[in-house]
């Protein structure tokens, strides 16, 4: 007989409880001894007649509300719904209106609490559903999510080699070596987690258990009272079987001891199938609505030394469920309802089908979403009283065409048909419907063609409709293209960036776009409503990529698309358009931005794509994680290859319809600049800025570096302020940024820096008598970064943020809202703004690099119901600055902020107050933070990773250690506990903090298209104004060798010479 010891060792290694190990051992031994898990017909008979809820219980029981304080409601929430094509918790599927299964469960519990007082609620999640479920509850039902004891995790058990019964091995994905043990694990989980004992200790005596996808299973006070007064240890709710139920399990009575038992289909021998399916003999099936006396459960657990012995169910599978050729395995499961045979005196009752409304197939989902069901006051789906004959219509959808939820949603993207007067609906083939379709009586629809056909929007009464020869979808016909996963498509905080030729390779862009659409939909966004926004920074492959996205958007159900003129949209403009452009029914649900930001462009350089959400923010982590997960399993994508090419240079609307005119798609080419510029006009005092720009002693230049910012710069400074075009340097977007590197820093903005009288180190140069402008600025490729310069004077991004914070009151956006309330900086950014925040009593935050962390703080009140920190200001040392006007950094905003401050400081008839004057006055008040960043671009990823691993290993030994004149105070790896959403971000950079306030920071950046970028930050605070005129190199010179000693970059990466110094 095979030994259980290898399984025991594997389970102990995973930290599983004694209870689940003993339970699994019981099933294993049954299998190893030759047991089939089957229940022969000769050993059982029909169950006795059961009491009926409506006839025998409700009329005779007076509900006792006092029992609620002794009761817990538990929902089984471990299923992913993979049979319906889902890849996350099935309970997160939208089932009625905008509500999911989990919404209804939460609303039912809250309703009962409002009516009767507190009722304890629990979820049994699995390792596959826990994260999604708890994130959903935290966002929508925060009070519920924080309740002690809400979540109990289901166990996992090893899959067994079908031949040897040893634990199965799956080298390609070790997670496949484990499987859920079935919902019979309820008892092991209660025991192993200690939850059974804690419930009993708190006075909980009764537990009501049901599946999360059964919305009819609510805590019925009458049933609870009957159960309590019956003194039964266990009670099962059953329904009477019909022809549709004959293949499912049934209730029976064991001949040997008279106990009620369950027989599932897997427990029935082939020769006993006629008996198994005899609904007259075996009249009842288990709804999985169970009532359990916890004290009696404790007695049984004690009797069997820590577990409850349940009948074993054997399932033959493959170790990789997606590979039928992988190792053959056995999965052992147990059913929680099977415990009925373990409780002496266990009983069952019959209930009507209003308490059994699970969604197992698309047929069930279509019915529930239709008007055949309405929602009761206590948030239960109940049959619409207007339904024909008082019965739900019988729905039979083509099992191949509607197997998955995605297929049903594609077929009903124009709305769900009316079924309230329908008795039977049968559909064969792929048929698309709309809310205008009204089905009455018996309706049969067939489509034998190879493309979807649209049901006309009208009433059909007792009709057989053949759409095979009906007009097709024409240019809107979607095609399913087979593909395969492509490694490395993990989006970071700035999206996905690779070499352009990688994006141009077969399926690469298409895979990522489809993965994104699927992720967005799975996160609850209805992409058939509202608008998709598309645009980019104009780099090589931008027009072609836009057309691919448009064709795929249409195939995925998007009905309205906005594209920036010439395909151009800056990243801040995208956020502004999402937030500002209406009308409400057209508002954008999200956007694709085609950009690799400041990375070089061209056929041999970089391309990128990112998705922004409905508030204009970069995609949240749940979406980016889902995108990446989808890219790893993608098998096909949807595209409309016949959709017409859009003329991106022509403003206006292109309308495309099906041949039958049932679906209309609108693609609008919109102004790239107007909405963003109008928003900026409402933020700043354009009149004051125009007065400043008209001064004889004030001149400026603005370098857009041939990126997307050019049209915005011309719209503001030439069209609004009347400056000459010559002031706008490199303002014509080019797909390769004219061969340059559109990164606004002293190294790459060479033309601007020279014009402002500086070299790449920020040192003053001889301009040979050529006039130097009073003000200079630069933008990056996608327009979200900025560099600020004065006449022969460079403003560091950290100082820029601090100066704007100190002078925010001069900007109408802040002053009109009562003043600046909160500021934030990324951890590597210098602490200059910290002192401003302290003096002005502003809320202050230090976050990891990534604008999403700032976005959480901006939306703290509106989305998270927490303290409001807006109006809000934030920035990063990497030349990114912005405020709560949008949810991205905004380069042109920062330029206008400086001009607004300059305008406020300069008075008519007075000498010009310069950029340098403002910064030096700021230093004299707050002190100066000497600050510098070294970028080592294109480093070997393996070497860089090893370098960081060595630094990480040595952190604990640096505290109190002396480095030259500096004494190390703290050496750590930055971790951020988000005060808004509770998330924890680890490994955000190595920090070496000295006692005098000096800092050395190291980060490994993933924003480059190839190789790794190591960033080293040096900072020294100087309060003495007599020492504010040192060169940055001179002030920080003694920190450089210390930094080199700490990181040993030359040893690991082969060089200690930075690519860029800023």
N, C-alpha and C positions, 0 to 999 in steps of 0.2 A: 504494500500500500504506500503511495507517495507520501512523503513527509511534508508537514505543514511548516517546518522550521525555516526554510528559505523565505516563505511569505511573512512569517513572524519577524524575521530579521529586517526585511524590507520595510514593514510597517512600523517597527520600532525606530528605524532610521529616520522615518518621516515624522516621528513624534506623535503617532496616532495613539488613541486611548486604549486602555485594557478592554473596555467594553466592546469597541468595534473589532478589536483583534479576536476576542472570544466569539463574537457573533460571526465573523468571517470564518473562523476556524470551524465552527459548527457547520456552516454551509460547505466548506472545503471537505470536511470529513465525510459528509453525506455524499458529495460527488465522488470522492476517492474510493469510497466503499462500493461504488457501482450504482448508487441511487440515481434514478433518472429525474427525480423531482416531480414525477407524474402521479396523479391521483386516479387510480382505476375506477371505472364506473361501478364495479362490484362492491366498492367500499363505502359508497355514499348513496344518499337518497334525497328527494326534494326537501327543502326546508319547510317547516310548518308555516301556516298563514301568519302574516305579520300584522301588527297593529298599524293602522293608517293615520297619518298626521291629521288630515282634514276630517276624517270620520270619527276616529276613536280618541284622539288626543286634544286637539284644539277646543272642541266643544266642552270637554270635561276637565280642563286644567286651567287653574287661575294662575297666571304668571307671577312669579315671586322675584321682584327686583333685587331683593337682598342677596340673592345668589350671585349677582354680577361681581360683587367684591371678592368672590372666591373663584372667579373664572378667568381663564386666559384664552385669547383667540390666537391661534397659530396658523399662518399661511405657509404652505410649502412653495418655495420660490427658487428651486434649484435647477429648473429646466431652461435650456437655451432655445427650444423650439426649432432645432435644426431640421426637423422634418418639414417645417414650413419655410425653410430657407433663411432662418434668423441666425445671427451670430452673437447675440447678446441676450440678456435675461428676457424670456418670453413675456414676462409681466410688464415690460416696457413697450410692448406693441400697442399702438393706438387702436382702440376698439370702437369708440363711440365719440363723435365730435373730436375734441382735442384731448380726450382723456384715455389714459392707458389702464391696463388691469390694476397696476399699482396705485394709480390715482383713485380708482373706485374703492380699493381696499382701504386707503387712507381716509377717504371721505366717509366711508361707512363707519369706520371706527370713530372718527371725530363726531359724526352725527349721533352715534349711540352715547358717546361721552357727554355731549350737550344735553341729551335727553335724560340719561340715567346717572350721570357721574362717571368717574374713571372706570374704564374697562381695560385691563392689561392686554397688550398686543405684542406679538412676536412674529418674526420671520425666520424660516429655516432656509438660508441661502447656501449655495454651493460655492466651491472655489472658482467656478466659472461665472457666477452671477453676483457675487458679493460687491465687488467694486462698482459696477454699473448701478446696482440697486441703491447702495448707500449714497452714491453721488447724486442720484436722482432725488432721493428723499431729502438730502441736505439742502438741495436747491429749492425744492417746492414745499416741503413740509419740515422745516428745520427743527421745530419743537419736537416732532415725532422722532426725527432721526437721532436726537440727542438723548432719548429715553434710555435709561439703564436697562440692559438685558434685551434690547430690541432684537438684536441679531444673534442667531445661533447658526454655526457653520456645519453643513453636512460633511460627513467624512468622505474619504476616498479609499478604494481597495485596489489591489493589483489585479490586472488582467492575467490570465493563466495560459501558458502554452497549451494548446489543445491536446498535444501528445504527451508531454511530460508532467503537466500541471505545475511546472516551475513558473515563477513570475516572468511575464513576457518582457522582451527587450525590444525597444524601438530606438535605434541609434540616431535616426534622423530627427526625432522629436521625442525626448524622454517623457514629456507630459502625456504622450499617448499610452504609456505603460500603466496608466491608472484610469479608473472609471468610477462613476458614482455607484454606490451600492444599492440604489433604488430607494424609494421613499420609506421602506421599512427601516432605514437608518435613523428615522425619527427617534426611535427608542434608544439606540446606541448614542446618538448625539445628546439626548437629554441626560443620559447617565454620564457619559464621558466628559461633558463640559461642566458637570456639577449643577446644571440648570434644574434638574428634577428636584434635587435636595433644596436648592434655594427657593424654588417655587413653593414647595411644601412648607418650608420654614416661614415664608411670608403669608401663609394662610390660603394659598391657592389650592383648590381641591379638584376643580373641573377644568378640562381642556377641550376646546373645540378646534378640530383640525380640518382644513380643506385645502384644495389646490388653488394657487393664485389665479389660474385662468378660469376658475369657476365663479363667475360673478353672482350667481344665484345663492351661493353658500354664505349667508350672513348669520350672525349670532341671533338665533330665534329664541326669545325668552320663554315661549311656551314649550319648545323642545327641551331647553335647559331645565325647566321646572319638572317636566315629565321624567327626564333622566335622573335628576336628583332624588325625586320621590320614589322612583322605581328601585333605587339602591343597586342598580346594575353596575358592574365594574367597567363595562365597555358597551357602547351602542353604535351601531352602524346605520346610516341613512341609505336606503335602497330605493330604486325605482323599478317598476314593472318592465320587463323586457318586451321589446317589439321585434319585428323582423329585422329592423336596422341594427339591433343590438345582439343578434344571435351569435355573432362571432367573438363577442367579448366575454369576459369572465362572468361567473354567476355564483350565487349563494347556494350552499347545500348543507345537508346534515350528515355527519359522519355516523356510520352504523354502529361502530364499536363503543362509542361513549355518548352519542346523542348531541355532541357539540356542533355548533354552527361553524362552517369552514368556508373558505373561498377557493374556487378552482379557476385559475386563469387558463387561457388558451395554451400557453406553453406547458401546462401541467396535464394536458389531455392527450392520450394516445390516439393515433389516427383512427383505430377501430371504434373508439368511443365518440367520435365527432358527431354522429347523428344524435346521440343522447345529449351531448354538450350543447348542441344548437336547438334542442327541443324547448321552445319557450313556454310551452304548456306545462312541461315537467319541471323545469327550472325557471321559475317565474321572475326572480329578482336578480338585479345586478347592483354592485357596490358603486355608490356615487363618490366614494372617497371623502365623504363628510363624516367624520368620526367624533364621537364623544368619549372621553377617557377619564376615569377616576384616577388621579395621580397617586393617591395613597395605595390603591390596589395595584397599580403598576409597580410601585416600590416593593410591594410584597412579592410579586412575581420575580422581579430583578434579584431580590435577596435570595429567593428560593433557588434560582439558577446561577448563583455566584457571580452576579454583575452584568448579566445580559438577558435578553428575552429570546428564546429559541423560536425562530420563524422558519416556515417552509422555504427551501431553497428553490430559486428559479434560475434555470440555466439558459444562457443565450450564446449562440455560436456567432462569432464576429471575426474581424481581422484587426490586428493591433493598430494599424493606421486606417481609420474609418473611411478615408478618402482614397485608399489604395487597396483594391480588392485582391491584389497579388501579394500583399504583405502577409506576415506571419498569422496563421490561424490561431485564434484564441477563444477561450471561454470566459464570459463575464458572468459572475454570480451576483444575483440581486435578491432582494426580499421586498415584499409588499407590506405596507403598514396595515392595510385592512386584514391581512392574514393573521394578525394578532388576535382576531376574534376567537380563534380556537385555543388561545393560551389563557383566556380569562374564564374561569368557571362562572357560569351564570350570565355570560355575555348575551346580548340580545340585538335585535334590529327592528327598524320601523320602515314603513314605506312613506315616501314623500312624493309630491307631484313634481313635474319637471321644471317648475320655476326655481327649484333649489338645485337644479343640475343643468347649468348652461355653459358647458366648457367650449372652448374654441380649439378644435383639433385640426381642422382643415379650413381651406379658403371658403368652402361652402358655408361653414359656421360663421366665419368672419363677415362675409357679405350680408348674411341674414342679420347679424347683430348690428352692423353699421347702417342698415336700412331703416326705413320708417316702420317696419314690422315690429320693432322694439322701441320702447320709450324708457326713460329713466324715472324711477319712482322718487318720492320725496326723501327716502332713506338711501338713495343712490344705488338702487338695484335695477338692472335691466329687466323689464317685464314686457310681456307680450302686449302689443298695442290692442286695446279693447276693440278697435275697429277692424281687426284682422278677420278675414273671411272665415266664418264658421267657428271663430274663437280658437283657431289653431294656427300655429306657425306654418308658413309655406314650406314645402319640401324643396330644397335646393340641391341640384345635381350639376356640378360644373365638371368640365372636361378635366380629368385627373392629371393629364400631362400638361395641358396649357395653363392650369391654375394650381399646380402643386405648391408653388411658393407664393408667399405674401407679395413679393415684388411683382409677380405676374398679375395678381389681382389688382394691385394698385395701379399698374400700368393700364389695365382694362377699365378702371373707374377713375382715371385722373380728371375726367370732366364731371365727376360726381357719381353718387350711388343712385341707382334707379329706385323708383317707388315699388315696394313689394307688399304694402299693407293689404291690397285687395287680391294678391296673388295666392293661389293654392299650390302650384307647382311650377318651378322654373328649371328647365333643362337646357344646358348649353353644351354644344359640341364644336370644337375648334376654337380659335382665338377670336373673341368678339369684344369690341369696346363699347361701353355704355356711357350714359350721362345722366345727370339728375333730371333731365327732361323726359327720360324713358319711364313710362308707367306700364307695369305689367299687371294684368288682371286675369284671374282664373288660371288655366293651365297654358303656359307659354313655353314653346320649344324653339330654340334658335340654333341653326347649324351653319357652319362655315368650313367648307372643305378646301378652300384655296390656301395658298402658301403665305398669305399675308393677313394681318388683322383687318377686320371689317367693322365699320361703325354702325351701330343700331340707330336708325333715325329717331330723333327726339320727339316722340309722340306716344299715344296710348296704344297698347296691344292687348286685345281681349281674346282669350282662348285661341291663340294664334300659333301656327307653325310657320316660322320665318326662315327662309333659306337665303343667306347672304353670299353664297359662294360666287355668284356672278355680279354682285353689287360693286359699285365703284370703289376703288381702293384708296389708299392714303396718298398716292402720288408722291410729291417731294417730301412728305412727312412720313414716309414708310421707314420704320426703323429696321436696321439690320443688326443681327447679333454676330459679332466677329470673335472667333476663337482666339485666345491668347494664352499666355502663361506668366507666372510671376517673374519679375525681374528684380534681382537683388539691389539693395541700397536705396530704395525709394522712401526713406524715412524723412519726413519734413521736420525741420527744426523750427525755432521761433521765427525765423525769416523765410520759411517755406523750404522748397527743394531746389537746390542749385547743383548743376553739373555742367560739363562742357556742352556747348551747343550741339555738337554732332551726336552726343548721347541722346539728347532730347529728340533729335531728328531721326534716330534709329527706329526700326519697326516696333510699333506698339508702346514705345516708352512713354510719350506724353499721354497717349490714350489710356494706358493702364492707370496712371496717376489721376487723371481727370475722372474716370469711372469710379475709382476707389474713393475719391472725394465726394462725388454725388451720393454714393452709397452710404458713406459716413455721415454726411449731412442729414440724409433722410433718416438714418437710424438714430440720430440725435433729436428727432422730433420736428424737423423743419419740413414743411410742405412746400416743395419746390414747384408744384403746379400752380401755386398762388404767388402773387408778387412778381418780382423781377430779378434777373441775374445781371450783374454788372461785370463787364469785361474790358480790360485795357492793360496797357503796359508802358514800359519806359522807352519803347521804340527800338530796342536792340534787335540784332539780326534774328530772323525767324519769328518775329512778333506777328506779322500779318497772317502767316500760315497757321501759327498756333491758335490765333483768335478764331479762324474759320473752323478748325478742328473742334474747338471748344463749343462754338455755336452749334455745329452739326450734332455733337454729342448731347448738348443741353436739350435740344429739341427732341432727340430720341429718348431722353430720360424724363420728358414731361414738362419741361420749362416752356411757358407760353409767351413770355415777354423778356426781351434781352436789350440792355442798353450797352452800347459800345462807344468809347471815347472817339472823337473825330481823329481820323488817321490812325486809329488804334491806340492813341496816346492817352494815358491817364497817370498822373503822378500818384504815388502811394497816399499822400495826405488828401489829395482830391478824391480818391476812391472812398476814403472814410467819410469825407464831407458829403459826397453824393448819397451814400447809403443813409446818412443821418438826416440830410436836409431835403432831398428831392422827393416830391410827391407826385400825384395825390396819394393819400394813405393806401388805397387799394392797389397802387402800383409800386409801393415802396420796395426797395431791394431787400431780398432775404440774405444776400451775400454777394461775394465778388471773387473772380479770379484776377489776380494781378500778375502780369508776366514781367518779372524783374529779377535781376540778380544784384540789385541795389548798386553799390559802388564798384562791383567787379567789372573788369574789362568786357567789352562786347565784340561780336564778330563771329564769323564761321569757325574760327579756331579758338575762340574764347568761351565765355560763360553765358549760360541762359538759366532762367529760374522761373518758378511759379509758386504762388502762395494763395491761400484762401482766407478771406476776411468774412466775419460773421455779420449778423443782422444789426449789430450796434456799431458797425464800422471797425470793429476790433480784429486783430489777428486771431485766427482760429484758436479756440480754447483747447486745452490739452486733451480732453475727451475726444474731440474731433480729430486732432492730429494723430492721436494713438489709434483711433479707429481707421484713419486713412492708411497708416502704416500696416496695421493688421490686414486690411483688405488687400493691399498690394502683395502680401505674402501668399494669398490663396486665390487671387483672381483667375478666372477661367475664361471670361469673355467680357466684351464691352458692347454698349449700344451706340449706334451712330446712324444718322440719316445721310447717306452719301449723295442723294439727289437734291439735298437742300441747296438753294441757289447761293452763289458766292455774293457776299455783301460788299458793296462799294464803300470802303471805310473813309473815303475822302468826301463823301456826299452826305451832308446833314439831312435828316428826315427819316421817315418810317418805311420799312419794307414789310409788306404783309404777305404771308404765304398761307394757303389753305389746302385742305385735302380736296380731292376731286369731288367729294360729296358736300363740301363746305361745312362739315360738322366741326372741324377744329381749325382755329385761326391762330397763327403765330405772328407776333409783331417784333421786329428787330429795329430799334431806334438808334441811329447814329447821332449822338448828342454832343454838345459843346464840351470840350475837355476842360475848359477853364471857368465858365460863367458861374457855376454854383460855388466853387471854391473861392473865387474872387469876391463874390457877393458876401460870402460868410466873413471874409477878412475885412471887408468894408464895415461890417457891423461890430467888429472886434476892436479895431484901432481908430484913432482920430485922423482920418485921411486928410482933413483940412489942415491940421497942424503939421502933418508930415509934408504936405505939399508946400506949405510956407517955408519949412526948413529947406526943402530941395530947391526952392527958388532963390535962396540966399546967394549972393555973389561970391561969398567966401566958402561955399559948401559944394563939393562935387562928389560923385560916387561912381563906382563901377560894380557890375554884378555878373559873375562868371557862371553860366549854366553848364559849362564843360561839355557842350553838345549832347546833354541829356534831356530828359523830358521836361525839365523845369523851364526851358526857354520860352515856350508859349505863355506860361504863367507869369514869368518875369516881364515879358513884353506887355501882357494884358494889364498888369498893375502899374509898372513904372512908365511905360510909353503911353498907353491908352488912358489910364486914370490920372497919372501925375504929369504927363506931357514931356517926359524926358526924351532925349534923342536916342535913336536906335543904337548909336555908337557906345552908349553907356552899358548896353547889354552885351557882354562878351560871350562869344561862342553859344549864341542862343538858338541856333538851328539844330534840332535833334538829328543825330546821325546814328545809323544802326551799329556802327563800331566806335561811337564817340570820337570820331575823327582819328582813330588810332590811339587815343589817349586812355587814361585810367581815371574815370569820372568819380574820383574820391576827393572831397574838398578838404585837403590838408596841405601843409607847407611843402610837402614833397611833390604831390601830383598836380596841384593847381599852380604850376610853374609860372604861367603867363600872368595870372592875377597877382601872385606873390611878388613877382618882379615889379609889376606896375605899382604896387603899394610900397616899394622901396625896401624889400626884405629878401633874404635868401632862404633856402629850405630849412635852415636851423633857426629862423626867426631873427637873424642878425641884420642890422641896418646895412644897406649897400648904397653905393654912389649911383644915383640915377642920372648923372651927367647933365644936370639942369632940367631934366624933364619933370614937369609938374606931377606931384603925387596926389591922388584923390584924397578927400577927407575921410571917405568911408568906402570899404570894399567888402564884398561878400561872395561866397561860392556855394554851389549846390552840387549834389551828387547825381548819379544816373537816374534815380527814380524820384528825386526831389524831396526826400524826407530829411536830408542832412544839411548842415550849414556850417560855414566858417565865417567868422567876423574878424575884420581887420580895420584898424585906423591908419592914419598917415604914419608909415614906418612903425607900425605897432600891431602886434598879434595878440588877439584875445583868446586865451585857452577856452575850450568848451566848458570846463569846470567854472572858470571865472565868469563866463558869459551867463551861465545858469544863476550864479550867485548875484550878479548885478541885476538881472531881470527880476529876480525875487525881491531884492532890496528896493527896486523902483517900480514894482508892479502897480502901485497906486496911480501911476501916470497913464496906465492903459485902461480905456473905458470898460473892456471886458471884465476886468477885476474890480475896478472902482464902483461900477454900477451894481455889482452884486455884494457890496459890503466889504470888499477887499479880499485879498488872497487868504485862503484858509489852510491849505496844505501844500507841502513840497516833498519831492522824493528824488533820489539820485540812485543810480546803479552803484553797487559796491566798489567797483574800481575807480569811479569818479572821485575827484578830490573832495575833501571835506569843507570846501569854501562855503557852500550853501548851508552847511550845518549851523554855522555861527549866525547866519542871517535868520534862519528858522528859530533859533534859540532866542535871539534878541526880540524878534517880532511875535514871539509866542505862537508860532505856526506848528501844526501837526507835521512831524517829520518822519520819513521812512527811508531806510537803506535796503535796496532790493537787489536781486540778481540782475544780470544783464538780460534784457528782453522786455519789450514794451507791454507785454500782456500783464506783467506785475503792476505796472502803472495803471493799466486799464481797470484792474480789479479795484484799486484805490479810488479811481474816478467814479466807478459805478457802485461804490459801497452802499449808498442809500437806495438808489433806484433798482438795483438788481439783487442786493443781498440784505436789504432792510437793516443796515447798520449806520453808524455815524456818517454824516455827509461831510466830505473833505473838499468839496468844490466851492468856488473855483480853485483849480488845482494846477500846479506847475511841476514839471518834471524834466529830467535830462540825463544824458549819458556822456561820458568823456569822449565817445566815438562820434562827436559832432552831431548828436541828436538832441533836440530840444522841442518841447511842446507843452500844450495845456489841455484842459478838459473840453476844449471846443470840438475836438475830434478824438479818435482813439488810436492815432498814430503820431509819430514825431512829424514835425512840419517845418521844413527848411525855410520856406518863404515867410512863414509866421515869425520865426526867430529874427529874420532880417527886419521885418516890419516892427517887431517889438523893440529892437535897438533904435530904429529910426524914430519910433514914438517917444522913447526915453530921451533921445537927443533933441527932439522937437520941444519936449517939456523943459529941458535944461537950458535951451537957448532962447534968449529974449531979443526982441527987435532992437537994433541999435547997439547991442552989446557985443563984445568979442566972442568969437566962436568957441563954444565949449566942445572939445573934441572927444573922440572915443577914448583916447589915452587919458584925458583929464578925468573922465568919469571912472575909469578903472583905477587910476592912482588914488583918487579920493576914496574909493571903496576900500582899497588896501589900507589906507591910512586909518580907516575906522575899524575894519574887521581883521586886519593882518593879511599877509600874503601867503598863499599856498603855492610854493614852487612845485611844479608838476610836469612830468614828462612820460610819454609812452613809447616803448620800443616794440615794433612789430617785426617778427621773424616769419616771413611768409614762405609758403611752399616747403615747409620742413617735412622730413620723413615722419609719417604718422607713428610708425612703430617706435622710432627713437624718441619722439616727443612724449609718447605715452609712458615709456620707461622712465623718462626724466621726471614726469609728474608722480609716478609711482614711488621713485626714490625720495622725492621731497615729502610725499605723504607719509612715508615710513619714518622720516626723521623729525616730524613735527614735535613730538613729545619731548625731544631732547634739547629744544632751543630756549625754553623759558628761563629767563634770568641770565642767559649767556651774553657775553660782551663781544661786540663786533666793532673794533676800532673804538670810537667815542660813543657808539650807540649800544644801549642795553635792550635786549629783546624782552618785551613785556608779554606778548601773546603770539603764538604761532599756531594757526589752525586752518581748517578748510571751511569756507563760509557755507553755512546752512541758513536758509530763510524759511521761517514759519509764517506763512501768509496770514495776516490778521483778518482777512476778509473771507476767503473760502476755506481756510484751515489746511490747505495743502502744505507739504514740506518739500522744499527743493534743496537737495544735498549736492555736494561736490561742485560748488559754484566758484571755486578759485582758491588758490593758496594765499593766505594772508600772513605777513610777517610785520607785526606792529611793535614799534619801539616806544620806550617810555617818554620820549620827548614829542610824541605825536607823529613822527615820521613813519612812512609805510612803504613796504615793497610787496607788490601783488603780482601773481602769475595766473594767467588764464590760458586754457587751450580752446581756441575758437574754432567753430565749425562753419563759419560763413564763407570760407573760400571755396571755389569750385573744385580745386584739386590740392592735394597735400594738406598739411596742418598749419595753422597759424598760431604761433606762440606769442602771447602778449605779456610784456613786462611793464609794470607801472611803478614809478618812483615818485614819492611825495615828501616834501619837508615844509612844515609850517614855520613862518617867520613873523612874529608880532612886531618886531622892531622896525619902524619905518625907515631908519637909517640904513637898513640892509635890504631895502626893496628894489634896489637898482642893480643887483647882481644879475649876471647872465644865468639862464636856467641851467646850462651845462656846469657853470661854476658852482651854483648853489647845490646841485645834486651830485657833483662829481665824486664825493666820497661814498655815496650810496651805491654807485655802479659796481665797484669791485665786490662789495658785500653781496649784491644781487647775483653776480656771476658765481660767487662761492656757494650761494644757497642752491642755485639751480644746476650748475655744471652743464650749461647748454652746449658748450663746445664739445664736451665729451660725448653727449648723446646725439646732437644734431649736426656736428661737424663745423659749426661756426658760432662766433659770438658777435658777428657784425649784423646789426639789424637792417632790414629792408627799408623800413620807414621809421623816422623819429618824429613824433609830434608832441 
